[in-house]
Amino acid sequence: MAGKKLTAVVLAGALAGCAVSPQAITPEEMTSFAEARLSALTADQEPITGPLSLYEAMARALKYNLDFRVERMKQALALGDVELKSWEMLPSVVAKAGYSGRSNEPGGRSESLVTGIQSLEPSKSSEKENLTANLAFSWDILDFGLSYVRAKQAADKALIAQERTRKVVNRIIEDVRGAFWRAASAQRLGAAMRKLRHRVRKALASARGQARSGHTEPLAALTYERELVSIKRQLSELERDLRAAKTRLALLMNVAPGTKFRLAVPRRRPADLNLRWDSGRMVMMALRNRPELREAAYQQRINAQEADAALLELLPGISLNAGVNWDSNQYLYNNDWVSWGAKAAWNVMRVFRYPVRQRQIRAKGELLEAQAQALAMAVLAQVHIARVRYLYQRRVFASAAEYYDVQRRILRQVQAATASDAASEQSLIREQMNTVLAAVKYDIAYADLQNAMAQVYASLGLDPYEGPVSTDMGVKQLAAALRRAWERPVKLAKVK
């Protein structure tokens, strides 16, 4: 009775210990978690020691951008899964050791089935305590076949992860080019915009003073004041857009917000892709290289391998086994021995399930084919749109450069006229504002041209770097590789 009570107490204690209740994270734990994430954001990054070039900005984005880092980790995880699936093809080798004991002797007796009379006195053939050990080898041929198919599918999934990484790289490079040139415009025109804003503020105060004194007509004074307010508003909008570009660039490079850095702004030159605009070859290159289409091809291959796996599952499983055994029981004639065997098993229900499985695989294959066709049409459209946009942006840039040149000559004429009192302060401020606007539009046109060039690369599925590139490379070395890739001529594949 006491034993039963003790058992009940132990069982109740064990059940109570297994009870789990939700435990919310404390504010202190959350603060520690947030501080750890914050300190890890920019850890182990090369500091920015000088003016930042375009290709260095690209290199920093590839090394430190968090979205790209996540994609690289997914790719590494997929490669690890390939290795894991490969190990599953190997036979299993299991080593076991055991101990058993009991409170009394494991004796036995026998009796006649006819008379029921005990034929022998009780005897034992094993000890109260004994040790066992064995090393067993087993191999299921069907499991090997299925593991081989799953390993091939895992390899294709790793290649899909690689293509997704390429897609992220192209997007990051495209974003960096656009943000860099807009940030460069803000840096190049910052002083001029601040000087003009100060001049507008003084002119606005002077105009309001003249209106109050009655030295000018009220309508003329209000019209001039409205024009100055409009110029002030345009300046604010321009500064907002251009400053946001530098923040965007810093985020792409994973630079902490508020970090001060300057850009190495090169001379503006028309972007030249060295590309012969053969539409057929461009489309063929895109269809061969685009990450989305390559992913679609891998998905179809995975689905075809799933059909192979469904067929393998119909076969009976044949298992082979062998082992080396040892037992400490002194009553055994042989305490160590080698055993072997084979067995077959067949799940008959899989035969009835196969037609449904086959229909599902076929339907998925049709879906993947339809998606691939839709992707091919989208790629076809994107190549033509990128080509047209690039050529259009070249014309826009040329027009913006011409307009900026004319506006600067006008400003010089007005400045000379103002110095000789032949023109008013109002005309000078207006032309200064027009010159700043022309410069900004010139820079934005150049940024759009650079962005259009990046879109051409992305639409063709071209990698923004040549040869093997690793994020373990230094920023300078990676930037040099990027520069070589962007300055090389683009060779189009021949259409067969």
WOLINDA-V42858 format. One line per field, one symbol per residue. phi: phi as a letter, one per 40 degrees, with the letter a starting at -180 (. if undefined). psi: psi as a letter, one per 40 degrees, with the letter a starting at -180 (. if undefined). burial: # if it has 9 or more other C-alpha atoms within 8 Angstrom, else .. A space follows every 10 residues. Layout:
phi=???
psi=???
burial=???
//
This chain:
phi=.ccccccccc cccccccccb bcbcccdccc cccccccccc dbcgbcccba dccccccccc cccbcccccc cccccccccc cccccccccc ccbbbbaaba aacacccabb acccbgcccb cdabbaccba bbaabbbaab cccccccccc cccccccccc cccccdcccc cccccccccc ccccccccbd cccccccccc cccccccccc cccgcbcdcc cccccccccc cccccccccc cccccccccc cccgcddgcc abbcccccbd cbcfbcccdc ccccccccbc dccccccccc cccccccccc cccccccbbb aaabbabccc cccbcbabba iaababcccc cccddccccc cccccccccc cccccccccd cccccccccc cccccccccc cccccccccc cccccccccb gcbccccccc cccccccccc cccccccccc ccccccdccc gcccabgcbb cccccccccc cccccccccc cccccc
psi=dddddddddd dddddddehh ihhihidddd ddddddddde dfifihihea hhiddddddd dddehddddd dddddddddd dddddddedi ihhhhiiiii iieiifiiii ihedeehhdi ihiieiidhi iiiihhhihh dddddddddd dddddddddd dddddddddd dddddddddd dddddddded dddddddddd dddddddddd ddeeeiiddd dddddddddd dddddddddd dddddddddd ddefhhhehh iiighiihih hhefhhghdd dddddddddh dddddddddd dddddddddd ddediihhhh iiihiihehe eidheiihii iiiiihgddd dddddddddd dddddddddd dddddddddd dddddddddd dddddddddd dddddddddd ddddddddde feiidddddd dddddddddd dddddddddd ddddddddde fhieiiahhi eeiidddddd ddddddeiih hiiih.
burial=.......... .......... .........# .......... .#........ ########## #####..##. ##.##..##. ##..##.##. #......... .....#..## ##.....#.. ...#.###.# ########## ########## ########## ########## ########## #######.## ..#..##.## ..##..##.# #......... ##.##..##. ##..#...#. .######### #####..... ..#....... .......... ########## ########## ########## ####.##### #######.#. ....#..... .........# #..#..##.. #..##..##. ##..##..## .###.##.## ..##.##..# #.##..##.# #..##.##.. ..#...#### ######.### ########## ########## ######..#. ....#..### #####..... ......
//
